[in-house]
Amino acid sequence: MKGLAQFSWACMLLVGCLSWAHGEQKQVFADYEVHYIGLTSTELSPQVAKQYAIKRSRNMGYLSVSILKKGRTNAVDAEVSGQMVNLLGQYKTLDFTRIQEGRAIYFISTFKFDEEEVYSFDIDLMAKKPKKALKLKFKQRFYQDK
């Protein structure tokens, strides 16, 4: 349980720091908010990375997605799938792992990236209760940790 608390704390801290630095990363879909964060996996603590078998590498990206019902703090369970594409049109399917800690639910994925490459992400989310299809789209540039 301690590892889950550390993971949750790390995610909240990272979202808070990056939200302040880059503006809040969320998209609103009628009754739902989809929060997301993409970063280099070396930004995760070694303990959290080990707990969730996340490879820490300067060319390994990390993506976390969560869904909230608008105006509530409880996470919404979902099925999540997606892909990313670089500027050359090369696609990569993203495999998401579901992590639940209490009422918090995160969907995480890792992927290799090239230095300063811009990627377009297309993430399909199917909220379970009530059932609702959502499509998260965003672009992000990734930098290797020095």
ZAMARGU-4260 file (C-alpha; in steps of 0.2 Angstrom, whole numbers, plus 5000, padded with zeros to 4 digits):
<rodrens>
0) 5000/5000/5000 | 5015/5012/5004 | 5020/5010/4985 | 5003/5015/4979 | 5003/5030/4990
5) 5020/5035/4984 | 5014/5033/4966 | 4998/5043/4969 | 5008/5057/4977 | 5021/5057/4963
10) 5007/5058/4950 | 4999/5072/4959 | 5015/5081/4962 | 5020/5080/4944 | 5003/5085/4938
15) 5003/5100/4950 | 5021/5105/4944 | 5018/5103/4926 | 5001/5111/4927 | 5009/5127/4935
20) 5023/5127/4922 | 5013/5122/4906 | 4995/5126/4910 | 4983/5113/4916 | 4983/5097/4905
25) 4965/5092/4903 | 4951/5091/4891 | 4933/5093/4895 | 4920/5083/4887 | 4902/5088/4893
30) 4901/5079/4909 | 4919/5072/4910 | 4936/5079/4912 | 4951/5069/4905 | 4967/5074/4914
35) 4984/5068/4906 | 5002/5071/4908 | 5017/5065/4897 | 5035/5066/4903 | 5051/5057/4902
40) 5051/5042/4913 | 5067/5048/4922 | 5056/5061/4931 | 5048/5047/4941 | 5057/5042/4957
45) 5067/5026/4956 | 5055/5019/4970 | 5039/5022/4960 | 5047/5016/4944 | 5052/5000/4952
50) 5035/4997/4961 | 5026/4998/4944 | 5040/4990/4933 | 5042/5007/4923 | 5059/5008/4914
55) 5068/5024/4918 | 5077/5030/4903 | 5081/5046/4895 | 5072/5041/4879 | 5057/5032/4887
60) 5041/5042/4888 | 5028/5040/4901 | 5009/5044/4899 | 4996/5045/4913 | 4978/5047/4909
65) 4963/5049/4922 | 4945/5053/4920 | 4934/5062/4932 | 4915/5065/4932 | 4914/5084/4930
70) 4912/5092/4948 | 4917/5076/4957 | 4934/5070/4964 | 4930/5051/4961 | 4939/5044/4946
75) 4929/5035/4932 | 4934/5018/4927 | 4936/5015/4908 | 4944/5005/4894 | 4958/5015/4887
80) 4968/5012/4871 | 4978/5023/4859 | 4992/5027/4848 | 5005/5040/4844 | 5012/5046/4828
85) 5028/5056/4824 | 5029/5070/4811 | 5035/5056/4798 | 5019/5047/4800 | 5026/5032/4810
90) 5013/5025/4822 | 5015/5016/4838 | 5001/5008/4848 | 5001/5012/4866 | 4997/4998/4879
95) 4989/5005/4895 | 4990/4998/4912 | 4976/5001/4924 | 4981/5007/4942 | 4969/5009/4956
100) 4972/5016/4973 | 4956/5019/4983 | 4945/5030/4972 | 4959/5035/4961 | 4961/5026/4944
105) 4976/5030/4932 | 4979/5022/4915 | 4998/5023/4911 | 5009/5019/4896 | 5027/5020/4892
110) 5035/5022/4875 | 5052/5026/4867 | 5054/5043/4859 | 5067/5053/4849 | 5075/5069/4856
115) 5064/5084/4853 | 5052/5075/4842 | 5034/5080/4842 | 5021/5067/4844 | 5002/5067/4841
120) 4992/5056/4853 | 4975/5049/4849 | 4968/5041/4865 | 4951/5032/4865 | 4942/5031/4882
125) 4926/5021/4885 | 4920/5027/4902 | 4911/5012/4910 | 4897/5020/4921 | 4888/5028/4913
130) 4895/5021/4896 | 4902/5035/4886 | 4915/5036/4872 | 4928/5050/4873 | 4943/5054/4862
135) 4958/5063/4869 | 4969/5071/4856 | 4985/5081/4859 | 5002/5085/4853 | 5018/5085/4864
140) 5037/5087/4861 | 5048/5076/4872 | 5065/5080/4878 | 5078/5068/4884 | 5083/5071/4902
145) 5101/5077/4902
</rodrens>
